Amino acid sequence: MEKITAVLPCRLGSTRLKFDKQSAPFGDTTLIELKVNQLLKSKLINDIVLSTDDEKIFKKFANVDRVKVYERDSKLLHSTDSNSLIEVCFQHVPNGYVLLTHCTVPFFDEYDKVIEYYKANNCDSVSTARRIGSFVMDGVNIMNWNRTGSNDLWPKTQELPKWYEIDSAVEPFMHIDIMKERYDRVGYKPMYYETNALQSIDIDTEEDWKLAETLYKKLNG
């Protein structure tokens, strides 16, 4: 298999929190340290790229084996375009496979399992996702169940079809050439690696932070 590069975007600051969540104390560590250490445990990832504008990250990881810290293109730093993450991958990964992840998903560390899942299946991209085991509404109608014909109006939730909520643990693992060709984080034949409720926690708000830190302390106390 060609070279595998994990890309970890770590822009200074936070648009929703009033502090720098990647470097702020999180239990006995920080989110960025926790995620880098999880990635370093991988036996399949060759390089870990930190794309940042944070001088503290440059200093902290400058001499860590397998970790490369690069300055992110200034045009991408404050972009609200979701495609900016693709551009970050293009900036730092010229060839081989890219695994895009985030430090805001502190309870996911099954990176090698995602890669093995990709290798074992006929697909060209793998993203992590949590299965939705309840009814999804658009405000009026149930979206994940056809309430017509002989179908029960309210079936048992285990009878619902498989729907998934994409999370940020891996989004995605795929070859950089397919990402360029598609200009997307989903390939022509995508598959999804199922995460559980803990693994899929993504810290986006102050409430998320408090919940995640409480859980982290409980699990690592």
N, C-alpha and C positions, 0 to 999 in steps of 0.2 A: 504494500500500500504506500502511496506517495506521502510526503511530509504532511503532518497535521499541525496546524497552528491554531491555538485558542486565542481569541480576541476578547479582551475585557475593556470596554469603554469605561473610563473613569474621569469624567469631567468634574472640575472643581465646582463645589456648591450644589444647591438643589433648588429647583423652581417651586416646589411645594413645601419643603421643610425650611425652617429658619436657620439651619446649620448644615455643615458639610457632612452628609450622612456616611460617605465612604470612609472617612478618616476619624469620625467621632467615636468615643469609647462605646463599645458594644459588648456588655459583659466584661470579660477579661481580655478582649481583643478589639479589633475594628473590622468592619465589613470587608474592606479591601484585603487585609491580612488573612482573614478567614478564607476568602475565596481563592486567593493565590495559593495558600497552603493546600486547599482541596485540589486545585489543578495540578500542583506539584506531585501529588500522590498518584497521578495517572501514569500508567506504564506505556500508554500509547500516544500521548500528546508530546510532540517534539519541542515546540516553542510556545511560550505564553507571552502575548503582546499586550502591554498596557498602553492604551491610547489616551493621553491626558494633557492637561494644561496645568496640573498641580505640581509645583516644585517639590513639595514634600514627598510625593510618590517617586519622583526622579531620584531623590536622595536615598529613600528607604530601600528601593529595589535595584539600585544601580549595579550591585555586585552579586545578585542572586542568580545562581545557575539556572539556565533555561528561560529566564525572564528577560524580556527586552522591553524597555520603556521608550516610547516614541511620543513626540509632540504631535498632537492632533492638528490637522489642517484648521486654521483659524476660521475658515468659512463654514466649518461643520460644528464648531463649538456651541453655538447658540441657535442652531437650526431646529425648527419645529417640524420639519419634514421627516416623516418616518423613514424615508429612503436614505437619510443621512447615515444610518447604521450600516447600510450596504456600502456607502461610499467610504466609511471608516475601514471596512474589510478590504475594499479595493486598494486603499492607501497603503495598507500594511502587509497584505498577503498577495504576492505576485503569482504564486502557483501552489498546487497541491490542494489540500482540504482545509476548510475553515470551520471552526467551532466557535460560534458567537454566544457569549454568556454574560451574566451581570452579577455584580457583587451584592445587589439588592435581593438575591434569592439565596439566603444563607444556609438553608437546610438541604440543598441539593448537592450531592457529590458523586453521582453515579455516571461520571463522564465516560469511563471506559465501557460501561454497559451500553451507553447510547451508541458508541462507535461499533461495538460488536453487534448490536441490533441492526445497524445500517448494513454491516457486512453480511449478515445472515438473511437479509430480505432483499427482494427485487425492487429497490427504490433508488431515488437519486437525491433525497433529502430526508432528514429526520428532525422533527421538532418535538419538544416536550409538551405534554398537555395533560390536564386533569379531566377525567371522565365526568360528565354531568349526569348525576343520578337522580335528577328531579325534573319537574315540568318547567319548560322555558316558555315564557309568555312574551308577546309583542305589545302587551297592554290590553288586548282583547282576546286574541286567539292563542291556543297552545301551538307552539312552533314545531315541537319534536314528537307529535303524535297526531295521526289522522283520525279525527273523531267522526268518521262516516261509516256507512255500511254496517257490518257486523262487529266492528271494533267496540270494545268497552269505552265508555266516555272517560272513565278514570281508571286506567289499568294499574297494576302493581308497578312501582317504579323500576323493578328489575326487568320488566318486560319492555321498557322503553328502548328504542334503537340507540346505538352508540353515537353520542354527541360529545364533543370535546371542547374544553376551554383552553386555548393556547396560553402557556405561561412563559416566563422569561428565563427559565433555567438553561435551556438550549434553544436558540432561535436563529439559525438552525445549525445542523452539521451537514455540510454538503461540499462538493468540489467547487473551487472558486470559479472555474470556467462555466459551470452551470449557473452559478449566481450571476455572472456577467451576462451570459446569454439570455437569461430570464429577466435580469434586473429586478430580482425578487428574492425573498427569503424562503420561498417554497419552490421546489423543483417540479418537473413534469410528472413525476411519480412519487409524491410525498408519502411518508408514513409518520406515525406519531408514537413516541415513547411515553407510556402512561406514568404519570406521577401521582403521588397521594396528596392528601390535604396539607400535610406538613411540608413536603418537598416543594410544593407549588406556591408557598407564601412569598409574596413579592412586596417589599417595603416601598410604599409610594407616599404614604401619609404619616402624620405623627401617631395616629392610632395604630397603624401597621407596625411602626417602630416599637411602640410600647409592648404590643402583643408579642412580636418576634423576640425582643430582648428578654421578656419574661420567660418565654419558652426556652430560649437558649440557656438562660441561667438555670432553669429547672433541669434541663437535660445534661448540663455540664457542671452542675454544682458539686 
